[in-house]
Structures are given as C-alpha cells and as structure tokens.
C-alpha cells in the first residue's frame, strides 16, 4: 500500500524545509513518497526550495494559482495535487510545510480501520485542518476531498472536506493538539508552538509570516533548535 505525503510549500525558510524532509525520512514507517508542491510567491525562496528538494531526492512541482490570499492559494495547490496524484497512492497525508515529525509514525497505523484522521477545525461545522490530514483513498468519496474554504461560514482551508466527518463520524479520528509556550523567545504574538498526535509532530505556526509579525526569523531559529532536540530525544 503506497502512501503519498503531500507538502504544500509557500514562501518557506529553506532551513525548515530541510528539517521537515529529513525528519519524514527518518521517522515514517510506511512505503511512502514525498511530493512537494511549491506555490510560493517569493521566487528567491522558491529557488532555494527547488535546489533543496533536488539534493534531498524528493519530487518537486512549482505551480502558480490565481488566488489572491494564502488560504485560497493553499487550497488550489492541494486540490491540484490530489487531482494529479489520485491514481498514484492508496493513502494520502497532507502535511503543512512547518509541521515536522519528531517521533516514528505510520499513516496506515494511525488510520487503522478508519477512513480519515486529522486535527479538528471548526465548531458548528467540523472539518479536517489542511495541515495534517490523512485518509484512505479507497474509502473516501473522491469528491469529498476538497480543500476550498467556505467564506460564508468563515471556514478556512480544508473546509469543504466537512462532508467526510458529517457522513462518517464513527470512522474518523481527531488527533490531539496541545499548545506549548516557547520559553526561548519573547514574542507577544506567537509565544507558543503546537504539539500534535501525542507529541509526535511539532507545528511551528505561520512560518511563511503572511501576517508580517516582527522577529519571525529569530522565532523560527528557536523552533528549529527545539525540534532538533525533540528528534534527538526520540531517535531509537
């Protein structure tokens, strides 16, 4: 059974990219392929990602979308990736570009007999966050996989996949998400990071800095060191 790990990259610090890909290779227990889909608007950063992907021997595609905001751009890239790669894999794992495994993991094992798993978004309308979303292609209707936001419901990227949980609530898994204070920096906005799936993944949050938050580079540097320490603690 083949697993496709799909990483949508948007204006990413190449240090984070290298760390994520190396960590996936270190910890993923499935028969997998990494597909990097780059929809960056910063050509300099994009060029660095391209060369890093070549050095790390992972599949790389550069695409452009007509979307005017990051949410719709991410959705368009993810939808295109799923459409183009649908016949390649049995399992899909869409992973945010700054969501990094720090422990061994298996998409097949996490899912077990369930059809989909991920971090919950939404309250009245529950859907899977696009940044950590896995599913069994053979058990989810193809037209249920849709990453478009739903503006009228103020639902972000991945919102249209709400139909999966709505139709199959007993066959879906919500993965846990815990906030952790970043003690190494002083940042009024992003003073924390997230640990997902029983501490198996770290999520930096807003690494592309589309919000324009000051001191982002220092925050990323601190999170890279935290991630490396977590990885070293879990190497068997």
N, C-alpha and C positions, 0 to 999 in steps of 0.2 A: 504494500500500500504506500503510495507516494504522497508526501506532504509538501505543499508549496508554501514557503514563508515569504510573504509579500511585505516589503518595506517601502512605504511612500516617503521619499526624501524631499524636504523643502527647506532650502537655504540653511543647510546644516553645517555646523562646525565639523570638519573632517576628523577631528580627534574623537568625537562621539561616534561617528560612523565606524571608524576603525575598531573602536572598543566594542561596539554592538556586534559587528560581524564576527570578530574573533571570539566573542562570548557565545554566540549562537553555535559556532563550530565546536567550541569546547564542550557545551552542555546539552545540545539537542540530541536525543536518543533515537529519533525517527530516521527513516530513509527520506531525506529531505533535499530540496533545492531552494536556494535563496534567490529571490527575484527583486532587484532594486529598481524602483520606478521613480525617476527624478523629475519633479515638476517645479524645480527651483526657478526663481526669477533673477537670482544673483548668478551671473554667468561665471564669475571667478570662483565662487564656492562650488558651483556645479562642475566645473572643470576639475577641481580637486577631488570631488567625489568620484568622478569618472575614472581618474587615474588610480585612486584607492581601490575601486571595485575591480579594476584590471589586476592590480597587484594581489588582491585577496581572492581572485578567481571566482567571482560571483557574477551572475547575469545582471546586466545593466541596460536600462532603456531610458532615454530622455524624451519627455513628452511636453507639449505645451497645451494649455487649456484656455478657453475663453473666459474663464471665471474671473470675477473681479475681487473676490475675497478669499482668504485661506480656506474657509470651510468648504465652499463650493469647488475650489481648486483641488483640495484633498479628495472630495467625493468623486469628482470627474476622473481623477487619476486612478482611484481604487476601482471604480466601475469599469474603466477601460482595461485595467489589469485583469479583473475577473473575467471579463468577456474574452480577452485574448488568450488567457491561460486555462480556461474552463476545462478543456479536454486533457490537460497535462497532469492533473493531480486528483487524488481521491479526497484528501483533506486540505483545507486552506487555513492559513494562520496569518491574519493581517496584524502587523506589529508596528507600532509607532516608531519613528526614527530615533527617539530618545527613550525608548523602553527596552531595557537591557537585562537579559537573564543573568542571574548570579548563582544559580543552582542548576543541577541537572533537571531536564524537563522532557516530556513527550506529549505532543498534541494528541496522539492516539490514546495514550493512557489517561490524560486529563478528561477527554471526552467519554471514554468507556462506551457505554451503550446509549449515551445521549447524542443529540444531533448538533448542539451548538453550545458554546461556552464563551464567557467574556465578562467584562466589567459593566455593571448596570449603569445606564444613564436614564434620565427622565423619572418622573414620579407618576403622574396620571397615565402617561403613555411610556411604558418601559421599552428600552431598546439597548442594543449592544454598542458600547463605545467602539469607535472605529479603530482605536489604537491598540486594542488587544482583544481580538475577536477570532475565534476558531470554529470551524464547522465541518461536518461530514457532507461532502458534496452530494453523495448518493441518497441522502435522507432529507435534504432541504430543497424545497422547490427553487428552481433556478431564478424565477422572477421575484423571489423573496429577498434575494441578495441585491440590495440597492443602498448605496451609501449617501444618497442625496439628503440634505437637511429638509426639514419641514418648517418653513418660516412661520406659517400661521399658528403653529403650536410651539414656536420658539425651541425647536428641537434641532440639535447640531448634527454634524457629520455622522452618518450611520443611521439617522432617524428612520429612514424608510424600511430598515430591517425589523421594525417593531412587529411586523406580521409573524415573524418566526416564533417569538415568545407568546404572542396572542393566540396563535393556533396550537402551539405545542408547549405549554407551560411546564409540564411534568418531564419534558425531555430536554430542558435547557438548564445550564448551570451558571449561576452568578459567582464570579471569582471575587475574593475579598480585596479590599483596597484600604490601606492604612497610611495616614499621614505621619511623617517623621520630621521633627524640627532639625534643620541643618545648623548644627552648633558651630560650624567652622566659618560662618559668614554673618554679616549683619545686613539684612535686606528686608525692607519694610513690606515689599510686595510678595516675593517668592522666598519666604523664610523657611520653606519646608520642601520635602520631596515625598514621593509616594512609593510604598512597597506593595506589590501585587501578588496574588496567588500564594498565600502563606509565606511571603517573603522571598519568593522565587524570582521576582523581577523588580528592578528599580525603574521608576519613571521620573525623569528629570523635571518635566513640565516646561513648555514654551521655550524650547532650546533655539528655535528659529527667531525668537524675540519679535514676533509680529506685533506685540504690544508696545515695543520700544522702551522696555524697562531698563534703567541705568544699571551698570555694573554686571551685566549679563555674562560677560566673558569670565569674570572672576568667579561668579556663581557656578558656571559650567566647569571651570578648572577644579573647584572644590568638590563637585559631584563626581567628576572623573576619578579623583583620588578615593572618595568614599566607595565608589563602585569597584575599583581595583582591590580595595581592602576586603570588601564583601566576597568578591570572586576568590581571592586567595584563601579566605576562611573556609570556602566550600569546595576547594579542589580536593578530590579524593586520591 
